[in-house]
Amino acid sequence: MLTPVDNPLNIKTIEDLTRPEVAIANLQEGSGSRQLLERSLREAGIAPHLVKGFERMMPNHLQIAQAIAAGEISTGISTASVAEAFGLGFIPLHRSRYDLVVLKSYLEDLPVRQLLSTLDHRRVLSQLKGLGSFDTSQTGEIVATVSPLRSGHNL
């Protein structure tokens, strides 16, 4: 969730969205951020109609950030990189992990070794960190190998 940099309403959790002084704006139905908001509300047992502004739509993350910066809304769902770009506060609701899966038999192939080496390069890691709140501690590492599911396929 994005907030003004000083977070004057002290928003910390999804439950804070039900407070009467908190107003949000939402993204279009089906967007990943809206799905995250809806799932977070459902998991917290909060009906969407209890959130002031839930039905107010904005076309994209940048408009949400601009509305927060202008004081039009208290918070909205977006990414850490948008918060950083606009100088806003950020409260993570979810962490996503991204893995690259490669057949074990290809791990020693030059293109795969080059890709893993590139991902683990300090400049690439620095650029990823610059995008905001990426955990790069395992970037470029082989974190697991799995036995073949059936003969002829090495995973």
HELIX and SHEET records of a PDB file:
HELIX    1   1 ILE A   14  THR A   18  5                                   5    
HELIX    2   2 GLY A   32  GLU A   43  1                                  12    
HELIX    3   3 PRO A   48  LEU A   50  5                                   3    
HELIX    4   4 HIS A   61  ALA A   69  1                                   9    
HELIX    5   5 ALA A   80  PHE A   86  1                                   7    
HELIX    6   6 LYS A  104  TYR A  106  5                                   3    
HELIX    7   7 LEU A  110  LEU A  119  1                                  10    
HELIX    8   8 ARG A  122  GLY A  130  1                                   9    
SHEET    1   A 2 LEU A   2  THR A   3  0                                        
SHEET    2   A 2 GLY A  89  PHE A  90 -1                                        
SHEET    1   B 2 ILE A  24  ALA A  25  0                                        
SHEET    2   B 2 THR A  75  GLY A  76  1                                        
END                                                                             
